């Protein structure tokens, strides 16, 4: 597990005074403002965040060190990370996406299906992208019925995919 978790991304400039349109990946979008300084992926920059009002596809926000529209626009696409110690602990049946990536996926008989390479959400629920050696990638719905067991301590997921899903 990494010491930082991606909690949002800058979608571009908002207005002419250096505000950004911030896309929050948090369950409660406004929570992104309470995680202390947010860092770029490489850790080279950090920003304090002052949230504004909700805007289409995100929140308006002021970031420390960003004072012009051009500076805000230059940050478009930048992913923002919070220290794991700043995030709330989760109930036993919830997981941070970052913790699932890299886990080995086994079927209920113990056969290795692959490794989680990404967690996707296109609006209808989470999907695990499973990298299967020699077979290409597959998408697995991340539901209790299809994924009954996630064992972070042992680094594995037990899956019971519907017949024909991974063929």
Kinemage of the C-alpha trace (Angstrom):
@kinemage 1
@onewidth
@group {chain A} dominant
@subgroup {mainchain}
@vectorlist {calphas} color= white
{ca unk a 1} P 0.000 0.000 0.000
{ca unk a 2} L 1.213 3.441 -0.912
{ca unk a 3} L 1.499 6.286 1.593
{ca unk a 4} L -0.636 8.502 -0.683
{ca unk a 5} L -4.046 7.997 -2.286
{ca unk a 6} L -5.429 9.817 -5.329
{ca unk a 7} L -8.411 11.875 -4.151
{ca unk a 8} L -9.050 14.099 -7.165
{ca unk a 9} L -7.870 15.749 -10.344
{ca unk a 10} L -7.797 19.233 -11.788
{ca unk a 11} L -10.198 19.421 -14.722
{ca unk a 12} L -9.045 22.876 -15.866
{ca unk a 13} L -9.369 26.543 -15.076
{ca unk a 14} L -12.568 28.053 -13.707
{ca unk a 15} L -12.988 31.766 -14.209
{ca unk a 16} L -10.204 34.288 -14.788
{ca unk a 17} L -8.680 34.674 -11.309
{ca unk a 18} L -6.804 31.390 -10.947
{ca unk a 19} L -9.547 29.119 -9.667
{ca unk a 20} L -9.637 25.533 -10.870
{ca unk a 21} L -12.416 23.067 -11.598
{ca unk a 22} L -11.669 20.216 -9.215
{ca unk a 23} L -13.016 16.717 -9.787
{ca unk a 24} L -13.223 14.915 -6.451
{ca unk a 25} L -12.896 11.130 -6.269
{ca unk a 26} L -14.144 11.099 -2.664
{ca unk a 27} L -17.440 9.483 -1.639
{ca unk a 28} L -18.432 12.918 -0.322
{ca unk a 29} L -16.951 15.310 -2.923
{ca unk a 30} L -16.459 18.182 -0.451
{ca unk a 31} L -14.292 15.965 1.784
{ca unk a 32} L -11.347 16.633 -0.545
{ca unk a 33} L -10.961 20.050 1.085
{ca unk a 34} L -10.279 18.557 4.507
{ca unk a 35} L -7.362 16.249 3.755
{ca unk a 36} L -4.626 18.786 4.358
{ca unk a 37} L -2.221 19.671 1.598
{ca unk a 38} L -2.712 17.725 -1.615
{ca unk a 39} L 0.293 16.581 -3.646
{ca unk a 40} L 1.012 15.952 -7.296
{ca unk a 41} L 1.725 12.332 -8.226
{ca unk a 42} L 5.500 12.806 -8.120
{ca unk a 43} L 5.263 14.805 -4.886
{ca unk a 44} L 7.080 17.790 -6.411
{ca unk a 45} L 4.252 20.229 -5.634
{ca unk a 46} L 1.724 20.559 -2.870
{ca unk a 47} L -1.377 22.716 -2.638
{ca unk a 48} L -3.645 23.855 0.129
{ca unk a 49} L -7.210 23.769 -1.135
{ca unk a 50} L -10.004 26.240 -0.459
{ca unk a 51} L -13.238 24.933 -1.931
{ca unk a 52} L -15.717 27.202 -3.634
{ca unk a 53} L -19.132 26.316 -4.916
{ca unk a 54} L -20.221 23.240 -6.860
{ca unk a 55} L -19.843 23.691 -10.621
{ca unk a 56} L -20.738 21.352 -13.486
{ca unk a 57} L -18.605 18.194 -13.185
{ca unk a 58} L -16.879 19.206 -9.964
{ca unk a 59} L -16.133 21.954 -7.491
{ca unk a 60} L -14.520 25.334 -7.928
{ca unk a 61} L -11.412 25.658 -5.800
{ca unk a 62} L -8.478 27.933 -5.064
{ca unk a 63} L -5.096 26.266 -4.833
{ca unk a 64} L -2.157 27.864 -3.055
{ca unk a 65} L 0.387 29.258 -5.501
{ca unk a 66} L -2.110 29.471 -8.371
{ca unk a 67} L -3.150 33.053 -9.094
{ca unk a 68} L -3.906 33.291 -12.815
{ca unk a 69} L -6.101 31.512 -15.311
{ca unk a 70} L -2.978 30.454 -17.235
{ca unk a 71} L -1.446 28.832 -14.133
{ca unk a 72} L -4.740 27.067 -13.430
{ca unk a 73} L -5.072 25.857 -17.022
{ca unk a 74} L -1.485 24.543 -16.992
{ca unk a 75} L -2.517 22.169 -14.179
{ca unk a 76} L -5.303 20.549 -16.239
{ca unk a 77} L -5.150 16.773 -15.801
{ca unk a 78} L -2.985 16.904 -12.674
{ca unk a 79} L -4.009 14.193 -10.237
{ca unk a 80} L -4.009 15.181 -6.571
{ca unk a 81} L -2.985 12.887 -3.730
{ca unk a 82} L -3.600 13.004 0.015
{ca unk a 83} L -1.515 11.328 2.675
{ca unk a 84} L -3.075 8.008 3.660
{ca unk a 85} L -2.894 9.080 7.318
{ca unk a 86} L -5.254 11.979 6.504
{ca unk a 87} L -7.989 9.691 5.147
{ca unk a 88} L -10.697 8.161 7.317
{ca unk a 89} L -10.528 4.463 8.140
{ca unk a 90} L -13.078 2.390 6.285
{ca unk a 91} L -15.518 -0.286 7.429
{ca unk a 92} L -14.493 -3.901 6.781
{ca unk a 93} L -16.457 -4.136 3.523
{ca unk a 94} L -15.104 -0.932 1.906
{ca unk a 95} L -11.736 -0.386 0.246
{ca unk a 96} L -9.660 2.378 -1.264
{ca unk a 97} L -9.166 1.675 -4.966
{ca unk a 98} L -5.415 2.127 -4.534
{ca unk a 99} L -5.377 -0.849 -2.144
{ca unk a 100} L -6.997 -3.173 -4.694
{ca unk a 101} L -4.552 -2.521 -7.526
{ca unk a 102} L -1.923 -5.236 -7.690
{ca unk a 103} L -3.916 -7.882 -5.792
{ca unk a 104} L -3.953 -11.418 -7.206
{ca unk a 105} L -7.403 -12.611 -8.289
{ca unk a 106} L -8.272 -16.278 -7.693
{ca unk a 107} L -11.458 -18.134 -8.516
{ca unk a 108} L -13.330 -20.041 -5.802
{ca unk a 109} L -11.346 -23.187 -6.694
{ca unk a 110} L -8.006 -21.443 -6.112
{ca unk a 111} L -7.031 -21.032 -9.785
{ca unk a 112} L -5.273 -17.742 -10.516
{ca unk a 113} L -7.313 -15.560 -12.864
{ca unk a 114} L -4.892 -12.632 -12.980
{ca unk a 115} L -3.956 -9.434 -11.186
{ca unk a 116} L -5.964 -6.230 -10.637
{ca unk a 117} L -4.449 -3.550 -12.886
{ca unk a 118} L -7.081 -0.827 -12.389
{ca unk a 119} L -10.380 -0.031 -10.714
{ca unk a 120} L -12.797 1.716 -13.061
{ca unk a 121} L -16.123 3.399 -12.484
{ca unk a 122} L -18.110 4.696 -15.417
{ca unk a 123} L -21.186 5.493 -13.362
{ca unk a 124} L -22.815 2.089 -12.889
{ca unk a 125} L -20.516 0.733 -10.191
{ca unk a 126} L -16.899 -0.282 -9.798
{ca unk a 127} L -15.207 -2.665 -12.222
{ca unk a 128} L -11.935 -4.454 -11.590
{ca unk a 129} L -9.689 -4.598 -14.631
{ca unk a 130} L -7.971 -7.966 -14.434
{ca unk a 131} L -4.694 -8.433 -16.282
{ca unk a 132} L -4.627 -12.063 -17.420
{ca unk a 133} L -1.265 -13.319 -18.691
{ca unk a 134} L -1.573 -14.498 -22.290
{ca unk a 135} L -5.313 -13.849 -22.400
{ca unk a 136} L -5.638 -10.052 -22.355
{ca unk a 137} L -7.516 -7.951 -19.857
{ca unk a 138} L -11.009 -8.595 -18.541
{ca unk a 139} L -13.478 -6.523 -16.528
{ca unk a 140} L -15.012 -7.975 -13.399
{ca unk a 141} L -17.921 -6.279 -11.594
{ca unk a 142} L -16.825 -5.371 -8.071
{ca unk a 143} L -19.940 -6.597 -6.278
{ca unk a 144} L -20.279 -8.880 -3.279
{ca unk a 145} L -21.873 -11.570 -5.505
{ca unk a 146} L -18.926 -11.635 -7.952
{ca unk a 147} L -16.154 -10.768 -5.465
{ca unk a 148} L -17.134 -12.343 -2.139
{ca unk a 149} L -13.673 -12.035 -0.523
{ca unk a 150} L -11.028 -9.304 -0.481
{ca unk a 151} L -8.059 -10.160 1.717
{ca unk a 152} L -5.703 -7.172 1.751
{ca unk a 153} L -3.388 -8.796 4.279
{ca unk a 154} L -2.629 -11.743 1.990
{ca unk a 155} L -2.840 -9.681 -1.207
{ca unk a 156} L -5.621 -11.606 -2.874
{ca unk a 157} L -9.188 -11.444 -4.052
{ca unk a 158} L -11.479 -14.457 -4.385
{ca unk a 159} L -13.876 -14.058 -7.310
{ca unk a 160} L -16.877 -16.063 -8.472
{ca unk a 161} L -17.441 -14.671 -11.982
{ca unk a 162} L -20.615 -15.614 -13.853
{ca unk a 163} L -20.203 -18.424 -16.373
{ca unk a 164} L -18.616 -17.186 -19.606
{ca unk a 165} L -17.579 -13.755 -18.306
{ca unk a 166} L -13.838 -14.353 -18.487
{ca unk a 167} L -13.740 -16.455 -21.674
